[in-house]
Amino acid sequence: MPRDEGCLLITGASSGLGSEMARRFSASHRLILAGRDEARLQRTRSTCHAPERQLIWRHDLMDVEGIAGQLGDFLAINDVRVAGLVHSAAHLSVLPLRSLTPDMVLDTFRANVFAAMELVRTLTKKRVNQQRLGAVVFVSSIASQFGAKGFSAYSASKGALDALMKSLAVELAPGVRVNSVLPGALRTAMTESMFDDPGMADRLAADYPLGIGVPADIVDAVEFLLSEKARWITGQQLVVDGGRTTNITA
């Protein structure tokens, strides 16, 4: 991160990519682990380097309206500021269009887009964060790049997140760099059952020229974009998908 002396705020830190990033980044940063399940956040913290230094902010990002007040109070009470933000939290419901309701779509956008916007808006307030924010990374998805059955709400939200990233990159420069990482399919504890199905495993293998990824592949990309090595990079969608988006035949 280009700014020092501040924390790295990771949303969705209770599981998945968020918890993987917490474990990695805790070796070099003080963290604010954000999520709605405190018990799971505590488990993530217990796996971090120097867990006693890492902070937990329990907040349901569906409550977009409450972000500014609660985050501002949290930073003031703990006397910390945020130098980097990784928005890894996401809401996904795989449903055909006929089964979607407006409330379902709004929930997806609240978690994936509106919360991201409100977090950045709050952290760029001088009285809240003292202009410490230097780098933002949104975890998007290659679902923003092509269509898939049942993914209309999720894909639309990730497309909106990438568009938000590009606008913020222009608006907040030069003080804040804003980028997104677009993962492809990853082998995780949650997706392991897919790879146990030989048919599914074979189809996925054919789609990914470099094979299926692991969480570390995405964590590496996020770490790079947060670092000074990416000091001249902003407004970019970094696709990390083993070649999937170059191999779309249907």
C-alpha positions as CSV (number, residue, x, y, z in Angstrom):
1,M,0.0,0.0,0.0
2,P,1.3,3.4,-0.9
3,R,0.2,4.9,2.5
4,D,1.7,3.4,5.7
5,E,0.7,3.7,9.3
6,G,-2.8,2.5,8.5
7,C,-4.8,-0.7,8.5
8,L,-5.9,-2.9,5.6
9,L,-9.7,-3.4,5.7
10,I,-10.8,-6.7,4.2
11,T,-14.5,-7.3,3.7
12,G,-15.8,-10.9,3.5
13,A,-13.0,-11.9,5.9
14,S,-14.9,-14.6,7.6
15,S,-14.5,-17.1,4.8
16,G,-13.2,-17.9,1.3
17,L,-10.9,-15.5,-0.4
18,G,-11.3,-12.9,2.4
19,S,-10.0,-15.3,5.0
20,E,-7.1,-16.4,2.7
21,M,-6.1,-12.8,2.2
22,A,-6.3,-12.1,6.0
23,R,-3.9,-14.9,6.7
24,R,-1.4,-13.7,4.1
25,F,-1.6,-10.0,4.7
26,S,-1.5,-10.2,8.5
27,A,2.3,-10.8,8.2
28,S,2.8,-7.3,6.8
29,H,-0.2,-5.3,7.8
30,R,-2.5,-4.6,10.7
31,L,-6.0,-5.7,9.6
32,I,-9.6,-4.8,10.1
33,L,-11.5,-8.0,9.4
34,A,-15.0,-7.2,8.3
35,G,-18.0,-9.5,8.1
36,R,-21.4,-10.2,9.7
37,D,-20.5,-13.4,11.6
38,E,-18.3,-12.6,14.6
39,A,-17.6,-16.2,15.5
40,R,-16.2,-16.9,12.0
41,L,-14.3,-13.7,12.0
42,Q,-12.7,-14.8,15.3
43,R,-11.7,-18.0,13.7
44,T,-10.1,-16.1,10.8
45,R,-8.2,-13.9,13.3
46,S,-6.9,-16.9,15.2
47,T,-5.2,-18.1,12.0
48,C,-3.5,-14.7,11.4
49,H,0.0,-13.6,12.2
50,A,-0.1,-11.7,15.5
51,P,-3.8,-12.2,16.0
52,E,-3.9,-9.9,19.0
53,R,-3.1,-6.9,16.7
54,Q,-5.9,-7.7,14.2
55,L,-9.3,-5.9,14.6
56,I,-12.8,-7.2,13.9
57,W,-15.6,-5.0,12.6
58,R,-18.8,-6.9,12.6
59,H,-21.3,-5.4,10.1
60,D,-23.7,-6.8,7.7
61,L,-23.0,-5.0,4.4
62,M,-26.6,-5.4,3.3
63,D,-27.1,-2.5,5.7
64,V,-25.5,0.0,3.3
65,E,-27.0,3.0,5.1
66,G,-25.3,2.0,8.4
67,I,-21.8,1.7,6.9
68,A,-20.7,5.4,7.3
69,G,-21.8,5.8,10.9
70,Q,-20.7,2.4,12.2
71,L,-17.3,2.4,10.4
72,G,-16.6,6.0,11.4
73,D,-17.3,5.1,15.0
74,F,-15.2,2.0,14.8
75,L,-12.2,3.8,13.5
76,A,-12.5,6.6,16.1
77,I,-13.0,4.1,19.0
78,N,-10.0,2.1,18.0
79,D,-7.9,5.1,17.0
80,V,-6.9,3.6,13.6
81,R,-7.1,4.7,10.0
82,V,-7.4,2.7,6.8
83,A,-4.7,2.8,4.2
84,G,-6.0,0.0,2.0
85,L,-9.4,-1.5,1.2
86,V,-10.1,-4.9,-0.3
87,H,-13.8,-5.5,-1.0
88,S,-14.0,-9.3,-1.2
89,A,-17.5,-9.8,0.2
90,A,-20.1,-10.9,-2.3
91,H,-23.6,-12.1,-2.6
92,L,-24.4,-14.8,-5.2
93,S,-27.7,-16.5,-6.0
94,V,-27.6,-18.7,-9.1
95,L,-31.2,-18.5,-10.4
96,P,-32.9,-18.2,-13.7
97,L,-34.5,-14.8,-14.6
98,R,-38.0,-16.2,-14.0
99,S,-37.2,-17.0,-10.4
100,L,-35.6,-13.6,-9.5
101,T,-37.4,-10.9,-7.6
102,P,-36.5,-7.2,-7.4
103,D,-35.6,-7.7,-3.7
104,M,-33.2,-10.6,-4.6
105,V,-31.5,-8.4,-7.3
106,L,-31.3,-5.5,-4.8
107,D,-29.6,-7.7,-2.2
108,T,-27.0,-8.7,-4.7
109,F,-26.3,-5.1,-5.7
110,R,-26.3,-4.0,-2.0
111,A,-23.5,-6.4,-1.1
112,N,-21.5,-6.3,-4.3
113,V,-21.8,-2.7,-5.5
114,F,-23.6,-0.3,-3.1
115,A,-21.5,-1.4,-0.1
116,A,-18.3,-1.0,-2.1
117,M,-19.3,2.6,-3.1
118,E,-20.3,3.5,0.5
119,L,-17.1,2.1,2.0
120,V,-14.9,4.1,-0.4
121,R,-17.1,7.2,0.2
122,T,-16.7,6.9,3.9
123,L,-13.0,6.2,3.8
124,T,-12.3,9.2,1.7
125,K,-13.9,11.6,4.2
126,K,-11.0,13.6,5.8
127,R,-12.7,13.8,9.2
128,V,-13.2,10.0,9.2
129,N,-9.9,8.7,7.8
130,Q,-7.6,11.7,7.6
131,Q,-6.8,11.1,3.9
132,R,-5.0,7.8,4.7
133,L,-6.6,5.7,2.0
134,G,-4.2,5.0,-0.8
135,A,-5.3,1.8,-2.6
136,V,-8.6,0.0,-3.2
137,V,-9.0,-3.4,-4.8
138,F,-12.5,-4.7,-5.7
139,V,-12.7,-8.5,-6.1
140,S,-14.9,-8.8,-9.2
141,S,-15.4,-11.8,-11.4
142,I,-15.0,-13.0,-15.0
143,A,-18.8,-13.3,-14.8
144,S,-18.7,-9.5,-15.6
145,Q,-17.1,-10.4,-19.0
146,F,-19.5,-13.0,-20.5
147,G,-22.9,-14.5,-19.9
148,A,-23.9,-17.6,-18.1
149,K,-27.3,-19.1,-17.3
150,G,-28.6,-18.2,-13.9
151,F,-26.0,-15.5,-13.3
152,S,-27.9,-12.5,-14.6
153,A,-28.0,-10.6,-11.3
154,Y,-24.5,-11.6,-10.2
155,S,-23.0,-10.8,-13.6
156,A,-24.8,-7.4,-13.7
157,S,-23.6,-6.5,-10.3
158,K,-20.0,-7.4,-11.1
159,G,-20.2,-5.4,-14.3
160,A,-21.4,-2.5,-12.3
161,L,-18.6,-2.9,-9.8
162,D,-16.0,-2.8,-12.5
163,A,-17.6,0.3,-14.0
164,L,-17.7,1.9,-10.5
165,M,-14.0,1.1,-10.2
166,K,-13.1,2.9,-13.4
167,S,-15.0,6.0,-12.4
168,L,-13.5,6.1,-8.9
169,A,-10.0,5.6,-10.3
170,V,-10.4,8.9,-12.3
171,E,-12.2,10.8,-9.5
172,L,-9.9,9.9,-6.7
173,A,-6.5,10.2,-8.5
174,P,-3.8,10.9,-7.7
175,G,-4.3,10.2,-4.1
176,V,-6.1,6.8,-4.3
177,R,-5.5,4.0,-6.8
178,V,-8.6,1.9,-7.6
179,N,-8.4,-1.5,-9.4
180,S,-10.3,-4.7,-9.6
181,V,-9.3,-8.4,-9.8
182,L,-11.5,-10.7,-11.9
183,P,-11.0,-14.4,-10.7
184,G,-12.0,-17.4,-12.7
185,A,-13.0,-20.8,-11.1
186,L,-10.9,-21.7,-8.1
187,R,-10.4,-24.9,-6.2
188,T,-11.5,-24.2,-2.6
189,A,-13.2,-26.1,0.2
190,M,-16.5,-24.8,-1.0
191,T,-16.0,-25.9,-4.6
192,E,-14.3,-29.2,-4.0
193,S,-17.5,-31.2,-4.6
194,M,-17.6,-29.9,-8.2
195,F,-14.2,-31.4,-8.9
196,D,-15.3,-34.7,-7.4
197,D,-17.7,-35.0,-10.3
198,P,-15.6,-36.4,-13.2
199,G,-17.8,-34.9,-15.9
200,M,-17.7,-31.4,-14.3
201,A,-14.0,-31.7,-13.7
202,D,-13.3,-32.6,-17.3
203,R,-15.4,-29.8,-18.6
204,L,-13.7,-27.2,-16.4
205,A,-10.3,-28.6,-17.3
206,A,-11.1,-28.1,-21.0
207,D,-12.2,-24.5,-20.4
208,Y,-9.1,-23.4,-18.5
209,P,-5.8,-23.6,-20.6
210,L,-3.7,-23.2,-17.4
211,G,-5.9,-25.4,-15.3
212,I,-8.1,-24.5,-12.3
213,G,-6.8,-21.8,-10.0
214,V,-6.3,-21.8,-6.2
215,P,-7.0,-18.9,-3.8
216,A,-3.3,-18.0,-3.6
217,D,-3.4,-17.0,-7.3
218,I,-6.0,-14.3,-6.5
219,V,-4.3,-13.3,-3.3
220,D,-1.0,-12.7,-5.2
221,A,-2.8,-10.4,-7.6
222,V,-4.5,-8.4,-4.9
223,E,-1.2,-8.1,-3.0
224,F,0.5,-6.7,-6.1
225,L,-2.2,-4.1,-6.7
226,L,-2.0,-2.9,-3.1
227,S,1.8,-2.6,-3.2
228,E,4.1,0.1,-4.4
229,K,5.0,-2.2,-7.4
230,A,1.6,-1.1,-8.8
231,R,2.1,2.6,-8.1
232,W,1.4,3.5,-11.7
233,I,-1.6,1.3,-12.2
234,T,-5.2,2.5,-11.6
235,G,-8.6,1.9,-13.2
236,Q,-7.7,-1.6,-14.4
237,Q,-9.4,-4.9,-14.5
238,L,-6.8,-7.6,-13.8
239,V,-8.2,-10.9,-15.1
240,V,-6.7,-13.9,-13.2
241,D,-8.5,-16.9,-14.8
242,G,-5.9,-19.3,-16.2
243,G,-6.9,-18.2,-19.7
244,R,-10.6,-18.9,-19.4
245,T,-11.8,-15.7,-21.0
246,T,-9.6,-16.3,-24.1
247,N,-11.0,-19.8,-24.5
248,I,-14.8,-19.1,-24.8
249,T,-16.4,-21.0,-27.6
250,A,-20.0,-20.8,-26.7
